[in-house]
Amino acid sequence: MFSVFDESGIFIAACQHRFILLTCDMVHSGELAKYPLALMNQLLSIFGANGRCTYDIGCAFTKTLANSSLDPLTQSLNLCMMVGMFHGHVHNQRCQLDWHPMYIKGNGLTKGEECEHVFSSSNDLA
């Protein structure tokens, strides 16, 4: 029914206050690495050093970042990737200790699930 549309969804970046910072259309594909890489490139150019970012698969995405052209930038800006609290509980214990916001010093009460809150609140619009 919806095969006439090129977009298969959206990929967003939201701040801890649940404001949408960036959005991109996912076109003809599912969640591929190109979408978070594109958003990360833009976020790094805007926010600068010592940024923190949570992503459902932040543990695996760190490897993707390290193998991308963004690696020198993420290293020089001291980017800290994390896995959100909700998603972190389904990762293994070692992953939780390394990537869960609760165990990373300086995060305070950051949950890292802002995108889920944004999508949850937008369900009424559908």
GROMACS elastic network, one bead per residue, 0.5 to 0.9 nm:
[ bonds ]
;  ai    aj funct       b0    kb
    1     4     6  0.74583   500
    2     5     6  0.59153   500
    2     6     6  0.89398   500
    3     6     6  0.74136   500
    3     8     6  0.89751   500
    5     8     6  0.75745   500
    5    27     6  0.88533   500
    5    28     6  0.87936   500
    6    26     6  0.83622   500
    6    27     6  0.54557   500
    6    28     6  0.57230   500
    7    10     6  0.77455   500
    7    25     6  0.60566   500
    7    26     6  0.55420   500
    7    28     6  0.61846   500
    7    29     6  0.82399   500
    8    25     6  0.75382   500
    8    26     6  0.55010   500
    8    27     6  0.56083   500
    8    28     6  0.59832   500
    8    29     6  0.65126   500
    8    30     6  0.69286   500
    9    24     6  0.87402   500
    9    25     6  0.60745   500
    9    26     6  0.51487   500
    9    27     6  0.73971   500
    9    29     6  0.87192   500
    9    30     6  0.78254   500
    9    31     6  0.87819   500
   10    23     6  0.67155   500
   10    24     6  0.56793   500
   10    26     6  0.53034   500
   10    27     6  0.86314   500
   11    22     6  0.83245   500
   11    23     6  0.57350   500
   11    24     6  0.53630   500
   11    25     6  0.63860   500
   11    26     6  0.66547   500
   11    31     6  0.80185   500
   11    35     6  0.66841   500
   11    36     6  0.75559   500
   11    39     6  0.86115   500
   12    20     6  0.68030   500
   12    21     6  0.74361   500
   12    22     6  0.55840   500
   12    24     6  0.64965   500
   12    25     6  0.88582   500
   12    35     6  0.88899   500
   12    36     6  0.84500   500
   12    39     6  0.79179   500
   12   115     6  0.70208   500
   13    19     6  0.85414   500
   13    20     6  0.59322   500
   13    21     6  0.54791   500
   13    22     6  0.51360   500
   13    23     6  0.65278   500
   13    36     6  0.85529   500
   13    39     6  0.71248   500
   13    40     6  0.87456   500
   13    43     6  0.86899   500
   13   114     6  0.85680   500
   13   115     6  0.69064   500
   14    17     6  0.76859   500
   14    18     6  0.54383   500
   14    19     6  0.53265   500
   14    21     6  0.52036   500
   14    22     6  0.71220   500
   14    23     6  0.89792   500
   14   114     6  0.61224   500
   14   115     6  0.59185   500
   14   118     6  0.80634   500
   15    18     6  0.52507   500
   15    19     6  0.55666   500
   15    20     6  0.66883   500
   15    21     6  0.67174   500
   15   112     6  0.88660   500
   15   114     6  0.68761   500
   15   115     6  0.85110   500
   16    19     6  0.75274   500
   16   110     6  0.73573   500
   16   111     6  0.82331   500
   16   112     6  0.71393   500
   16   113     6  0.83529   500
   16   114     6  0.61290   500
   17    20     6  0.89287   500
   17   114     6  0.75416   500
   18    21     6  0.88253   500
   18   114     6  0.53632   500
   18   115     6  0.71472   500
   18   117     6  0.72781   500
   18   118     6  0.64255   500
   19   114     6  0.84913   500
   19   118     6  0.81534   500
   20    23     6  0.73846   500
   20   115     6  0.82241   500
   20   118     6  0.80060   500
   21    43     6  0.86155   500
   22    39     6  0.68604   500
   22    42     6  0.84464   500
   22    43     6  0.83359   500
   23    39     6  0.78461   500
   24    35     6  0.72106   500
   24    38     6  0.86781   500
   24    39     6  0.79307   500
   25    35     6  0.84829   500
   26    29     6  0.63083   500
   26    30     6  0.68263   500
   26    31     6  0.73617   500
   26    32     6  0.85770   500
   26    35     6  0.73491   500
   27    30     6  0.79153   500
   29    32     6  0.71886   500
   31    34     6  0.82872   500
   31    35     6  0.72050   500
   31    36     6  0.86759   500
   32    35     6  0.61978   500
   32    36     6  0.79003   500
   33    36     6  0.57595   500
   33    37     6  0.61028   500
   33    38     6  0.85820   500
   33    61     6  0.80198   500
   33    64     6  0.76037   500
   34    37     6  0.50859   500
   34    38     6  0.59778   500
   34    39     6  0.86312   500
   35    38     6  0.52187   500
   35    39     6  0.63314   500
   35    40     6  0.85462   500
   36    39     6  0.50449   500
   36    40     6  0.58557   500
   36    41     6  0.84448   500
   36    61     6  0.86413   500
   37    40     6  0.50023   500
   37    41     6  0.60804   500
   37    42     6  0.86917   500
   37    64     6  0.84973   500
   37    65     6  0.73515   500
   37    68     6  0.84167   500
   37    70     6  0.80691   500
   38    41     6  0.52014   500
   38    42     6  0.65021   500
   38    43     6  0.87596   500
   39    42     6  0.51931   500
   39    43     6  0.60964   500
   39    44     6  0.85741   500
   40    44     6  0.59563   500
   40    45     6  0.84844   500
   40    70     6  0.85020   500
   41    44     6  0.53627   500
   41    45     6  0.63745   500
   41    46     6  0.88591   500
   41    70     6  0.69633   500
   41    73     6  0.88294   500
   42    45     6  0.52359   500
   42    46     6  0.63757   500
   42    47     6  0.87686   500
   43    46     6  0.51495   500
   43    47     6  0.59228   500
   43    48     6  0.79150   500
   44    47     6  0.55042   500
   44    48     6  0.54231   500
   44    49     6  0.78663   500
   44    51     6  0.79356   500
   44    73     6  0.78117   500
   44    74     6  0.76028   500
   44    77     6  0.78690   500
   44    79     6  0.84749   500
   45    48     6  0.60909   500
   47    50     6  0.87286   500
   47    51     6  0.70588   500
   48    51     6  0.68030   500
   48    77     6  0.62372   500
   48    78     6  0.89908   500
   48    79     6  0.88697   500
   49    74     6  0.86805   500
   49    76     6  0.77261   500
   49    78     6  0.60131   500
   49    79     6  0.70051   500
   50    77     6  0.58949   500
   50    78     6  0.50375   500
   50    79     6  0.55261   500
   50    80     6  0.71375   500
   51    77     6  0.75083   500
   51    78     6  0.70168   500
   51    79     6  0.50902   500
   51    80     6  0.62312   500
   51    81     6  0.85534   500
   52    78     6  0.88579   500
   52    79     6  0.59527   500
   52    81     6  0.59066   500
   52    82     6  0.74611   500
   52   107     6  0.84972   500
   53    58     6  0.80849   500
   53    79     6  0.76241   500
   53    80     6  0.63065   500
   53    82     6  0.60653   500
   53    83     6  0.83608   500
   53   112     6  0.77091   500
   54    57     6  0.83351   500
   54    58     6  0.61776   500
   54    80     6  0.85115   500
   54    81     6  0.57815   500
   54    83     6  0.51178   500
   54    84     6  0.55181   500
   54    99     6  0.89981   500
   54   101     6  0.82244   500
   54   111     6  0.85538   500
   54   112     6  0.52177   500
   54   113     6  0.75797   500
   55    59     6  0.82474   500
   55    61     6  0.79472   500
   55    81     6  0.75020   500
   55    82     6  0.63899   500
   55    83     6  0.52592   500
   55    84     6  0.62294   500
   55    87     6  0.86859   500
   55   112     6  0.73988   500
   55   113     6  0.80700   500
   56    59     6  0.83280   500
   56    61     6  0.89918   500
   56    82     6  0.82839   500
   56    83     6  0.53800   500
   56    84     6  0.60404   500
   56    86     6  0.86477   500
   56    87     6  0.57632   500
   56    88     6  0.75407   500
   56   112     6  0.87571   500
   56   113     6  0.82713   500
   57    60     6  0.54764   500
   57    61     6  0.59466   500
   57    62     6  0.86136   500
   57    82     6  0.82456   500
   57    83     6  0.61426   500
   57    84     6  0.85980   500
   57    87     6  0.81077   500
   57    88     6  0.86295   500
   58    62     6  0.60000   500
   58    63     6  0.88806   500
   58    81     6  0.57673   500
   58    82     6  0.52419   500
   58    83     6  0.50007   500
   58    84     6  0.82329   500
   58    99     6  0.75096   500
   59    62     6  0.56003   500
   59    63     6  0.74264   500
   59    81     6  0.73155   500
   59    82     6  0.67293   500
   59    83     6  0.66101   500
   59    95     6  0.72237   500
   59    98     6  0.83723   500
   59    99     6  0.64068   500
   60    63     6  0.54954   500
   60    64     6  0.67873   500
   60    65     6  0.89959   500
   61    65     6  0.61338   500
   61    66     6  0.84959   500
   61    81     6  0.83108   500
   62    65     6  0.50133   500
   62    66     6  0.61199   500
   62    67     6  0.86837   500
   62    81     6  0.67530   500
   62    82     6  0.89177   500
   63    67     6  0.62776   500
   63    68     6  0.86780   500
   64    67     6  0.52009   500
   64    68     6  0.62524   500
   64    71     6  0.89300   500
   65    68     6  0.50855   500
   65    69     6  0.76850   500
   65    70     6  0.61757   500
   65    71     6  0.56446   500
   65    74     6  0.78392   500
   66    69     6  0.79435   500
   66    70     6  0.73096   500
   66    72     6  0.82285   500
   66    74     6  0.82966   500
   66    75     6  0.88184   500
   67    70     6  0.80952   500
   67    71     6  0.67389   500
   68    71     6  0.57942   500
   68    72     6  0.89097   500
   69    72     6  0.71424   500
   69    73     6  0.82063   500
   70    73     6  0.53114   500
   70    74     6  0.61378   500
   70    75     6  0.86224   500
   71    74     6  0.51315   500
   71    75     6  0.60726   500
   71    76     6  0.85490   500
   72    75     6  0.51555   500
   72    76     6  0.60934   500
   72    77     6  0.85411   500
   73    76     6  0.51589   500
   73    77     6  0.60135   500
   73    78     6  0.83653   500
   73    79     6  0.86738   500
   74    77     6  0.52170   500
   74    78     6  0.59053   500
   74    79     6  0.52747   500
   74    80     6  0.85780   500
   75    78     6  0.51088   500
   75    79     6  0.66085   500
   76    79     6  0.80830   500
   81    99     6  0.72844   500
   82    88     6  0.87891   500
   82    98     6  0.82834   500
   82   100     6  0.59415   500
   82   101     6  0.61366   500
   82   104     6  0.83829   500
   82   112     6  0.79508   500
   83    86     6  0.83966   500
   83    87     6  0.65621   500
   83    88     6  0.54523   500
   83    91     6  0.89978   500
   83    95     6  0.88232   500
   83    96     6  0.79852   500
   83    99     6  0.54931   500
   83   100     6  0.54034   500
   83   101     6  0.68910   500
   83   112     6  0.71638   500
   83   113     6  0.88549   500
   84    87     6  0.54300   500
   84    88     6  0.56142   500
   84    89     6  0.87075   500
   84    99     6  0.84010   500
   84   100     6  0.64992   500
   84   101     6  0.67209   500
   84   110     6  0.84678   500
   84   111     6  0.58094   500
   84   113     6  0.54889   500
   84   114     6  0.88875   500
   85    88     6  0.50018   500
   85    89     6  0.66195   500
   85   100     6  0.62388   500
   85   101     6  0.66527   500
   85   102     6  0.76252   500
   85   110     6  0.83912   500
   85   111     6  0.53125   500
   85   112     6  0.63570   500
   85   113     6  0.70375   500
   86    89     6  0.58436   500
   86    90     6  0.78685   500
   86   111     6  0.77662   500
   86   112     6  0.82955   500
   86   113     6  0.70629   500
   87    90     6  0.58297   500
   87    91     6  0.72051   500
   87   113     6  0.82349   500
   88    91     6  0.52914   500
   88    92     6  0.82352   500
   88    95     6  0.78222   500
   88    96     6  0.58862   500
   88    99     6  0.76527   500
   88   100     6  0.58686   500
   88   101     6  0.86971   500
   89    92     6  0.76825   500
   89    93     6  0.84090   500
   89    96     6  0.70762   500
   89   100     6  0.84196   500
   90    93     6  0.89191   500
   90    96     6  0.87009   500
   91    94     6  0.81916   500
   91    95     6  0.60098   500
   91    96     6  0.62834   500
   92    95     6  0.53470   500
   92    96     6  0.62788   500
   92    97     6  0.88551   500
   93    96     6  0.50164   500
   93    97     6  0.62585   500
   93    98     6  0.87267   500
   94    97     6  0.52148   500
   94    98     6  0.63601   500
   94    99     6  0.85864   500
   95    98     6  0.51966   500
   95    99     6  0.57850   500
   95   100     6  0.74810   500
   96    99     6  0.52981   500
   96   101     6  0.85903   500
   96   102     6  0.89525   500
   96   103     6  0.79485   500
   97   100     6  0.60958   500
   97   101     6  0.89577   500
   97   102     6  0.86464   500
   97   103     6  0.61265   500
   97   104     6  0.83185   500
   98   101     6  0.87926   500
   98   103     6  0.72356   500
   98   104     6  0.75710   500
   99   102     6  0.86298   500
   99   103     6  0.73900   500
   99   104     6  0.72049   500
  100   103     6  0.56786   500
  100   104     6  0.67633   500
  101   104     6  0.51738   500
  101   105     6  0.79991   500
  101   106     6  0.88756   500
  101   107     6  0.62460   500
  101   108     6  0.82995   500
  101   109     6  0.81647   500
  101   110     6  0.66355   500
  101   111     6  0.68917   500
  101   112     6  0.75512   500
  102   105     6  0.77658   500
  102   107     6  0.71544   500
  102   108     6  0.76890   500
  102   109     6  0.74610   500
  102   110     6  0.77763   500
  102   111     6  0.81577   500
  103   107     6  0.84836   500
  104   107     6  0.63673   500
  104   108     6  0.89449   500
  105   108     6  0.77801   500
  107   110     6  0.56852   500
  107   111     6  0.88675   500
  110   113     6  0.86252   500
  111   114     6  0.77126   500
  112   115     6  0.82001   500
  113   116     6  0.54488   500
  113   117     6  0.66198   500
  113   118     6  0.89784   500
  114   117     6  0.50603   500
  114   118     6  0.62568   500
  114   119     6  0.87150   500
  115   119     6  0.61691   500
  115   120     6  0.84098   500
  116   119     6  0.51628   500
  116   120     6  0.59046   500
  116   121     6  0.85087   500
  117   121     6  0.61022   500
  117   122     6  0.85552   500
  118   121     6  0.53180   500
  118   122     6  0.62642   500
  118   123     6  0.89333   500
  119   122     6  0.50257   500
  119   123     6  0.63983   500
  120   123     6  0.54287   500
  120   124     6  0.81776   500
  121   124     6  0.66424   500
  121   125     6  0.83339   500
  122   125     6  0.53975   500
  122   126     6  0.72027   500
  123   126     6  0.54600   500
